[in-house]
Amino acid sequence: MPAHSWDTIIVRFGGEIGIKAIWTRKQYERHLTQNIKAVLKHYNLTYSAFIKKAGRLYIKTDKPEEASRKLSKVFGVSSLSPAVETSSELHNILDTSLQVARTRFKPRKTFAVRCRRVGEHAYTSQDICEKAGDLLRASLPELRLRVNLTRPQQTLHIEVREERAYVFTEIINGVGGLPLGTQPKLVCLIEGDARSAVACWMTMKRGCPPVLVHFQETSQIKKADIKEAKAAARKLMDWNFGFVRRLHVIENESFSKKRSLTCSDQLINLLVKRLILRVSRLIAEETHAEGIVVGDTIESDASHSIHAFRLQDEAVVDYPVYRPLIGLDAAEIEKTAKLIGFKKASNKRAKKRVEPRTAEANKLDLETLHKAENEVNMKRLVERALKSHRVVTL
């Protein structure tokens, strides 16, 4: 293999992992390594060695560029670089650097050489940068390279670790966070839109494997609704290799048939959400999840007010309900949605119902809700919803 052909991936661990206590750090790194191997296995990307160093993982593979793109979706990875390995002997580093620059550098562009070094060597990091920079300018006159140490248009990176060295030109950003599986599972409600998926993704980034649950509200939107929910769930599964890839589906038609009761619109909306949370709590118990994640944001309509959230959550007082989007604005949600794979972070559920004004909903209280639940026989509705429970493999 030519010296300039990449043969290694440098995987850099997220900064949060490095500051943990020794036992916790080892546990997190073990989970991260397992998740990386699961991604490589899924995409049939073979490797010959995993070399672990402090804050780093060096993977020997014959497809480092493709593998790096796939591994950038592994939580706990801060960045990756396809690289070529050589020895830490200075002449080998310089020779490899020249060959990499000859094939990777573009002509008439500014450049810089950056070096990181760990271990005892007969040279300093500055020595490498200076010698490599001089060598490139002297040996590649046809490229007409110019040095710019502050804002170079292309950079040659050299990383020296004890007896080995790695040369690369690209740093691919990861998403950071905590390795998936280092925290308990959470039930995530998937509504077929990007917002609910973003809420789930944000808890996945904190290490929580998702138990995906989708509620179908009416028979009229049943087919289209489940199709959208599956599409959203599959996008999340691109970040979930090595863990269960299922979508729990609950048919909620039984409650829709009760809408002829003497309940106001705002009461109906709250009862629907309380029913959903009650059923989700039972699924959480069944799957050993520790809480429920929803994609709510604070908005002007009644169902997305702080008061409404309190009324909803009272239905499951022994299980926490997490709303990761509550502190984000629309632009921030949109940005994360695009990162996950959505083109637009629209809230489709909000468009399906005409919401009452917030002032009207704020007049509601728990006593009124409890009376309404007795009227619709909430316990029976929960039982009927659970009977419709089915699991779809993604």
N, C-alpha and C positions, 0 to 999 in steps of 0.2 A: 504494500500500500504506500503510495507517495506520501511524503512528510506533510504535504499541505491538505491531505484528505482527512476530514474529521473522523475520529475514531472513539471519541469520548463525549459524554454529557456531564457538565458540571452542574449539579443541582445545589442551590443555596437554600438553606432552611430559613423560614421566617424568623424575624428578630424576636418575636415573643417566645419562641421555643428556647432560644439561647439563654434567656434570663430566668428560666425555671430552675427549681432545685434539681439536684443531680438525678434523683429517682424519677421525678416527674419528667425531666428532659429525656431520659432514656425511654420512658414509656411513650412519650409523644413521637420520638424519632422512630421507635419500632412501628407505631401505627402508620407513620408517614411512609416508611419503607414498604410496608405491606400494601398500602394504597397505590404506590408507584408501580409495584410489581403487578397489581391487578389491572392497571391501565395498559401496561405493556402487553400483558397476556391477552386482553380484550382485542387489541389491535394487531396481534400476532407480530409484535416487535421483539425479536430475540436479543438477548444480551449474554455476554460471557462472564461478566464480573460486576459486583457491587463493592466499591471500595469506600468505606465510611471514614471520614475525618471530622474534626471538630467543626460543626456548622456546615458541613459539605457532604455530598454524596457524589462519587465519581462512577458513572455507569459506562461500561465498555459495550458498545453496540456498533453494528455496521450501518445503522440508519439514524444517526444522532440528530439530524435536522428535523426529520419527521417526528421522531420520538419527543424532541424538545417541545414542539408545538402541542402535542397531545398532553404532555406532562404539565404544561402551563396551567391546566385546569385542575390540578391537584391542590387542595387546600393545605396550607402549611409550607408551600414552596414560594419563596420570594422572587427568585429569578433562575434562569437556566442559560447555559451557553454551550453550543456545539464547539468542541475543541479538538486539538491534536496533542497527543501526549509525547513527551520526550524526556530525556534525563535532565537532572539539574546541573549538569556540566555546562559552563557558560558558553562554550563553543557550540554545543548542541542546541541550546536555547536560541542563540543568534542565527544559526543555520536554519532552524525551523521557522523562526520569525521572518526571515528573508523569503522563504518559499511560500509562506502564508500570504505575506504582503504582495508578492509577485502575482498571485492568482486572485486575491480578494480585493486589493486596493484599486480604486478608480483613478485614472490620470487627471492631473491638474486640480487635485483636491488637497486641502490642508489635512494634516494628520498629527497624531500624538501617540506616544507609547506610554502605557500605564502598567505598573507592576505591583503585585502584592507578593509578599514572601513570608514563609513560615519555616523556621529551622535555622541551623547554623551553616553558613556558606562563606566562601572566600570573597564574596562580592556583596554589595548592597543593592537595594531596589533601584536606587538612583543610578548606580553603575550600569545596570541592565538597560534602563530607559535611555541613557545617553549613548551607550554603545550600539544598541539596536537602532536608535534614531539615525546616528551617523552612518551605520551600515546601509540602511534603506535608501538614504539620499545618495550615497556613493554608488550603490550597486544597481539602482533602478532609475537611471537618468531619464529614460524614455517616459517615465510617468510624471516627471516634473513635479515632484512632491514638495510641499512647503509645510514647515512646522508651525503649528498653532496650538499652544499648550492650554489655552483657556476655552476656546470654542472650536475644536477640530471637527472637520466634516467626516472624518473616519478615524477610528482608533484601533491600534493593535494592543491587545491585552495579554499580559503574561502573568501567570499565577504559579509560583514556586512553592511546593510543599515537600519539605524534607528532600528526599532523593529524586523526586519526580517534578516535572514542570509541564504546564499546559498553556498553549497559545490559542487565542481565539479573537474574533472581531465583532461578535454580536452578543448582546445581553437581552434575552427575552424575558419580559416581566411576567411573574406569576401573580396570583391573587392574594398570597399571604394567608393570614388567619391561622386557625388551629387545625391539625389533621382530623379529618372526619373519623368519628369513632372514639375520640378522646372524651366526649361528653355524652350524656344520655340521649336517647331518642326523643323526638318531639312529633306529635301529630300535626301535620301541615294541611290546612284546608286549601284545596286547589279549585278555583272557580272558572278556569278556562281562560283567564286573562293574565296579562303579564304581572300585574301588581301582586296578586297572591303568590305567584311564582317567585317574585323578587323577595317577598317576606320570608318565604321558605329558604331561598338561597342564602339570605343573610344569616339565618340560624345555622345553616350547614357550614358557613364560613367560620362559625364559632365552634365547630367540631361536633354538631348534633346530627346524626343520621335521621332522615325524614321518614315518617309514616304518612304517605300521601293519601288524602281522603277527599272525595268529591261527592257533593250532594246534587242530585238532579231534582229540580223543583217542580216541573210540570211535564206532562206527557207531550205537550205541543213542542217544546224545545228539546226534548229528550235526545234525539239523534245528533243534532248539531252541537248540543251542549257537551255531550260526552266526547265527541270528536275533538272539540277544542280543549277539553280537560286533558285528554290523552296527549295531545300535541304539547301542551304546557308541561305535563309530567315528563315526557320524553326529553325535552330540553334540559330539565333538571337532572335527569338521569345521566346526561353527558358529564356531570360533575360528581357522579355517585358510584363509579365502578368499584366493585368489591363488596357492595352492600345490596340489600334486597331491592329489587326493581319491580315494585307492584303499586297498583292504584286501587284503593278501596272505594267502591262505588255504593252509594246509598240512594235509593229511590224515595223521594219525599212527596209523592203525589197525595198521600193520605191527608196531609195537612192542607193542601190546596183545596181539597173538597170541603173542608170545614170553613172556608172563607165566607160562607153565607151566614155565619153566626153574627151576632150583634157586636162585633168588635170594630173599632175604628181602624183606619189604615195604619196609624202609627203603632197601635197595639199589635196588629197582624205582623208588621215588620219585626217588632221586638220578640214576639212569640216564635216566629220562624228562626230567628238567630239563637234564641234560648234552646229551642229544640235541637238545632244543629250542634250547639255546644254540649248538650246533654248526651247526644249520641256519640259525639267525638270523644267525650270523657270515657265512655264505655269501651270504645275502640282503643283508647290510650291504655286503659287497664289491661285489656286483652293482649296488647302488643308490648306491654311494659314500657310505655312512653311516660315522660315526666311532665308533660304540659301540652298546650294547644297553641298553634301559631295561626294567626289570621292576617289578611292583607289590608286591614282597615287603616284609613288615614283620617285626620281631623278635617272635616269639611263643613259646609254650611247646611247640609241637609240633616234631617233628624236622626238618621241611622248612624251617622258618623260624628256625633257629638260626644264630649266627655261624659255627659250625663247618661247618654244611651249606652255607652260602653259599660258604665257601672251597673246599669239595669240588666244588661246582657250577661255580664260575668257572674252575677249573683247566682245564676243557675248552676254554676260549677265551682262553688266556693272552695272546694278542696283540691282543685287543679288550677294552676296558673294559666292565664290566657296572655300570650305574648303578641304585641303589635310592633314589629320592628320598623314599620314605615312611619310611625307616628311622629318622628322627628325629622322626616325628610320632606322636601318640596317636590313638585312634579318633575323638575329638571333632574334632580338627583335620582329619582326613581327611574326616569327615562334612561339615564346613563347606565345604571345597573342592568336594566332590562336588555339593553343592546349588548352589554357584555355577556349576558346569559345566552342570547341568541334571538331575542324578540326584536321585531322591527319597530314596534310602537307599544308603549305601556298604557294602553287604554283600559278603562275600567268598565267592562261590558255589563256587569251586573247592575251598575248604577243607572244604566240606560234602560233597563228592562222594567223598572218600576218608577212611578211618580212618587217622590218622597214628600212627606209632610214637612211643614216648616219646623225649624228647630224649637222655636218658642212653644209650639203646640206640644211637641214631644217632651219638653222639659216639665210639663205639667203632670206627666205620668209619674207614678211611684210604685214601689214594690208591692204594696197592698193591692193596687189595681191589677198589676200583673198576675199576682197569685190567684185572684178571683177569676181572671180570664183563663188562666191555665186549668182551673177546676172546671170551667165551662166547656173547654174543648177536650178535656180528659187527656192532659199532656202525657201522663204515664203510659196510656194506651198507644198514643201516637209514637212515642219513643220505641215501644215494643214492636209496632208495625214497621217502623223504619228499619229497625235492626233485622227483621225477617227478610228485608230486601237486600241486605248486605251481600255483596259479591266482590271478589278480588280479581282484578285484571292484571295479567303479567305484561310488563312493558319490554 
